[in-house]
Amino acid sequence: MMIRPAELAAIRAGTIDLAFRRWARPRVVVGTRMRTGIGLVEVTAVDEVDPAAITDDEARRAGATSRGAIVRGLAARAEHPAWRVGLRYAGPDPREALRQTIPGPDEIEAITARLDRLDRASSYGAWTRATLDLVDAHPEVRAPDLAALVGRETGDFKRDVRKLKELGLTESLDIGYRLSPRGEAVVDAGLTEPRVRAGRASGTPLPRIGAPATRALRGAGLTTLEQVAEWPESRLSALHGVGPVAVDRLREALADRGLTFAGP
């Protein structure tokens, strides 16, 4: 179920708790927890609804300006039933905490065994360690470029990286990937000496704002929220690639940290 970034922010804030969709059959069930850019969003209800019966209050709870806007949005694919989906913010993605957790010897042994099973199940041979090493050597490099380095199709490569992400070993960025602290510990456990890596930027990482905006901020030397807070909103908006959606996400992330854009 696709949810737009502005709607996700409103779900987290509690101002949106409904969505309306046209589906041949429900694509989610009550209790489904979807991983999104804001964390987990839980489905609290799924009911078939007559668009003509949608109320102004329901439209407001779905983030629309009027019930007419909802009805117009449901006009497409009218051959399918309309569904009213209840939604709520269910907290941060648990993988975020997992990525920061440094495993002990027993846990590293269990992770290593899991990587071995993934290798054995592969139709193209062992790939887990090679992929971890590739991401480690080329952080923040686009997935197509990484896949090309090892002669693989981008889609297949990205699916494999997602398997490592499920174990808390990698982090997806707006541009490419990097190993998590957990992933670095697992890689280093297989080496005679820990690998020397560039230090992580101190401060709060930027939220997911899209590749163009990330490149623009990076080009301006902005890699943390604390650095962004030193810039006025107008100056950030003037950067090529930083659009209104990116600015909104930055504003929300700053607010979560008790920060704001600098004054004019």
C-alpha positions as CSV (number, residue, x, y, z in Angstrom):
1,M,0.0,0.0,0.0
2,M,1.6,3.2,-1.2
3,I,1.3,6.3,1.1
4,R,2.7,9.7,0.1
5,P,5.4,11.3,2.3
6,A,3.2,14.1,3.4
7,E,0.5,11.7,4.4
8,L,3.0,9.6,6.3
9,A,4.1,12.7,8.3
10,A,0.5,13.4,9.1
11,I,-0.1,9.8,10.2
12,R,2.8,10.1,12.6
13,A,1.4,13.4,13.9
14,G,-2.0,11.8,14.4
15,T,-3.9,14.1,12.0
16,I,-4.5,11.4,9.4
17,D,-5.9,8.0,10.4
18,L,-7.8,6.9,7.3
19,A,-7.1,6.2,3.7
20,F,-9.4,5.3,0.8
21,R,-8.4,2.9,-2.0
22,R,-9.9,1.1,-5.0
23,W,-8.8,-2.5,-4.9
24,A,-10.3,-5.7,-6.5
25,R,-9.7,-7.2,-3.0
26,P,-8.0,-5.8,0.1
27,R,-4.2,-5.7,-0.1
28,V,-3.8,-5.3,3.6
29,V,-5.5,-6.9,6.7
30,V,-6.1,-5.6,10.2
31,G,-2.8,-5.8,12.1
32,T,-0.6,-5.4,9.0
33,R,2.5,-3.3,9.9
34,M,4.1,-1.5,7.0
35,R,7.6,-0.3,7.0
36,T,7.7,3.3,5.8
37,G,9.9,6.3,5.8
38,I,8.6,7.4,9.2
39,G,8.7,3.9,10.8
40,L,5.9,1.4,11.2
41,V,2.3,2.2,10.1
42,E,-0.3,-0.3,11.4
43,V,-3.6,-1.1,9.7
44,T,-6.4,-0.8,12.2
45,A,-9.4,-1.5,10.0
46,V,-10.3,-2.5,6.4
47,D,-13.9,-2.0,5.4
48,E,-15.7,-1.8,2.0
49,V,-17.4,1.5,1.6
50,D,-19.8,3.2,-0.8
51,P,-18.0,6.4,-2.0
52,A,-21.3,8.3,-1.7
53,A,-21.5,7.5,2.0
54,I,-18.1,9.0,2.8
55,T,-18.5,11.8,5.3
56,D,-16.7,15.2,5.5
57,D,-15.2,14.0,8.8
58,E,-13.8,10.9,7.1
59,A,-12.4,13.0,4.3
60,R,-10.7,15.3,6.9
61,R,-9.2,12.2,8.7
62,A,-7.8,11.1,5.3
63,G,-6.1,14.4,4.8
64,A,-8.5,15.7,2.0
65,T,-9.9,19.1,1.7
66,S,-13.4,17.8,1.2
67,R,-15.4,14.6,0.7
68,G,-15.6,15.6,-3.0
69,A,-11.9,15.3,-3.3
70,I,-12.0,11.8,-2.0
71,V,-14.8,10.8,-4.3
72,R,-13.0,12.3,-7.3
73,G,-9.9,10.4,-6.3
74,L,-11.9,7.1,-6.2
75,A,-13.4,7.7,-9.7
76,A,-10.6,5.9,-11.4
77,R,-10.8,2.1,-11.5
78,A,-14.5,2.3,-10.6
79,E,-14.9,-1.4,-11.5
80,H,-13.2,-2.2,-8.2
81,P,-14.8,-1.8,-4.7
82,A,-13.7,1.2,-2.6
83,W,-12.1,0.4,0.8
84,R,-11.7,2.5,3.9
85,V,-8.4,1.7,5.7
86,G,-7.7,2.7,9.2
87,L,-4.1,3.6,9.9
88,R,-2.0,4.5,12.9
89,Y,1.7,5.2,13.6
90,A,3.1,2.2,15.4
91,G,6.6,3.4,16.3
92,P,10.1,3.3,14.8
93,D,11.2,0.5,12.6
94,P,12.8,-2.1,15.0
95,R,15.6,-2.6,12.5
96,E,16.9,0.9,13.3
97,A,17.8,-0.2,16.9
98,L,19.0,-3.6,15.6
99,R,21.5,-1.9,13.3
100,Q,23.0,0.0,16.2
101,T,23.4,-3.1,18.3
102,I,26.9,-4.6,18.4
103,P,26.6,-8.4,18.6
104,G,28.6,-10.5,21.1
105,P,30.5,-13.6,20.1
106,D,27.6,-16.0,20.3
107,E,25.4,-13.6,18.3
108,I,28.1,-13.2,15.6
109,E,28.3,-17.0,15.4
110,A,24.5,-17.1,14.8
111,I,24.6,-14.4,12.2
112,T,27.5,-16.1,10.4
113,A,25.4,-19.3,10.3
114,R,22.5,-17.4,8.9
115,L,24.8,-15.9,6.2
116,D,26.0,-19.4,5.4
117,R,22.4,-20.6,4.9
118,L,21.7,-17.7,2.5
119,D,24.8,-18.6,0.5
120,R,23.8,-22.3,0.3
121,A,20.2,-21.4,-0.8
122,S,21.5,-19.2,-3.6
123,S,21.4,-20.4,-7.2
124,Y,24.5,-18.4,-8.1
125,G,26.8,-19.3,-5.3
126,A,28.0,-17.6,-2.1
127,W,27.3,-13.8,-2.2
128,T,26.8,-12.6,1.4
129,R,30.4,-11.8,2.3
130,A,31.2,-10.4,-1.1
131,T,28.2,-8.1,-0.9
132,L,29.0,-6.9,2.6
133,D,32.6,-6.2,1.5
134,L,31.4,-4.4,-1.6
135,V,29.1,-2.1,0.4
136,D,31.9,-1.6,2.9
137,A,34.3,-0.5,0.3
138,H,31.8,1.7,-1.6
139,P,29.4,3.4,0.8
140,E,26.9,5.8,-0.6
141,V,27.3,4.5,-4.2
142,R,24.2,3.9,-6.3
143,A,22.9,0.3,-6.4
144,P,23.2,0.1,-10.3
145,D,26.9,1.1,-10.0
146,L,27.6,-1.4,-7.3
147,A,25.8,-4.2,-9.3
148,A,27.8,-3.3,-12.4
149,L,31.1,-3.7,-10.4
150,V,30.3,-7.4,-9.8
151,G,28.4,-8.0,-13.1
152,R,25.0,-8.5,-11.6
153,E,21.5,-7.3,-12.5
154,T,20.5,-4.3,-10.3
155,G,17.2,-5.8,-9.2
156,D,18.8,-9.1,-8.1
157,F,21.5,-7.2,-6.3
158,K,19.1,-4.9,-4.5
159,R,17.0,-7.9,-3.3
160,D,20.1,-9.5,-1.8
161,V,21.0,-6.3,0.0
162,R,17.5,-6.2,1.5
163,K,18.2,-9.6,2.9
164,L,21.2,-8.3,4.7
165,K,19.2,-5.3,5.8
166,E,16.7,-7.6,7.5
167,L,19.6,-8.9,9.6
168,G,20.5,-5.3,10.6
169,L,23.8,-5.4,8.7
170,T,23.2,-2.7,6.1
171,E,21.5,0.7,5.9
172,S,19.7,2.0,2.8
173,L,20.5,5.6,2.1
174,D,18.9,8.0,-0.4
175,I,22.1,7.3,-2.5
176,G,23.3,3.7,-2.1
177,Y,24.0,1.9,1.1
178,R,26.5,1.5,4.0
179,L,27.2,-1.1,6.6
180,S,25.5,-0.5,9.9
181,P,27.6,-0.6,13.1
182,R,26.3,-4.2,13.5
183,G,27.4,-5.1,10.0
184,E,30.8,-3.6,10.5
185,A,31.2,-5.8,13.7
186,V,30.2,-8.9,11.7
187,V,32.6,-8.1,8.9
188,D,35.5,-7.3,11.3
189,A,34.9,-10.6,13.2
190,G,36.0,-12.5,10.1
191,L,39.2,-10.5,9.7
192,T,42.5,-10.7,11.6
193,E,42.4,-6.9,12.2
194,P,39.4,-4.6,12.2
195,R,39.0,-2.7,8.9
196,V,40.0,0.9,8.9
197,R,37.0,3.0,7.8
198,A,36.2,6.7,7.4
199,G,34.6,8.0,10.6
200,R,30.8,8.5,10.6
201,A,29.7,12.1,10.7
202,S,28.9,13.2,14.3
203,G,25.4,14.5,14.7
204,T,22.0,13.4,13.6
205,P,21.8,11.8,10.1
206,L,19.7,13.5,7.5
207,P,16.2,12.0,7.0
208,R,15.3,10.3,3.7
209,I,14.7,13.3,1.4
210,G,15.4,11.9,-2.0
211,A,18.6,11.5,-4.0
212,P,18.6,15.0,-5.7
213,A,18.1,16.8,-2.4
214,T,20.7,14.6,-0.7
215,R,23.3,15.3,-3.4
216,A,22.5,19.0,-3.1
217,L,23.0,19.1,0.6
218,R,26.0,16.9,0.5
219,G,27.5,19.3,-2.1
220,A,26.9,22.2,0.3
221,G,28.7,20.3,3.0
222,L,25.5,19.5,5.0
223,T,25.5,15.9,6.2
224,T,23.7,16.2,9.6
225,L,20.5,17.9,10.9
226,E,22.6,20.1,13.2
227,Q,24.3,21.5,10.2
228,V,21.0,22.0,8.4
229,A,19.7,24.0,11.4
230,E,22.4,26.6,10.8
231,W,20.9,27.5,7.4
232,P,17.7,29.6,6.7
233,E,14.9,27.8,4.9
234,S,15.2,30.2,2.0
235,R,18.8,29.4,1.4
236,L,18.2,25.6,1.5
237,S,15.2,26.0,-0.9
238,A,17.5,27.8,-3.3
239,L,19.8,24.8,-3.7
240,H,19.1,23.0,-7.0
241,G,17.4,19.7,-6.2
242,V,15.9,20.7,-2.9
243,G,12.2,21.0,-3.4
244,P,9.2,21.6,-1.1
245,V,8.8,18.0,-0.1
246,A,12.5,17.7,0.9
247,V,12.2,21.0,2.9
248,D,9.1,19.7,4.7
249,R,10.8,16.5,5.7
250,L,13.8,18.4,7.0
251,R,11.5,20.7,8.9
252,E,9.7,17.7,10.5
253,A,13.1,16.0,11.3
254,L,14.4,19.2,12.9
255,A,11.2,19.6,15.0
256,D,11.6,16.0,16.3
257,R,15.0,17.1,17.6
258,G,13.8,20.4,19.0
259,L,15.5,22.3,16.2
260,T,14.4,24.8,13.5
261,F,15.8,26.4,10.4
262,A,18.0,29.4,11.1
263,G,16.4,32.8,10.9
264,P,16.7,34.9,7.7
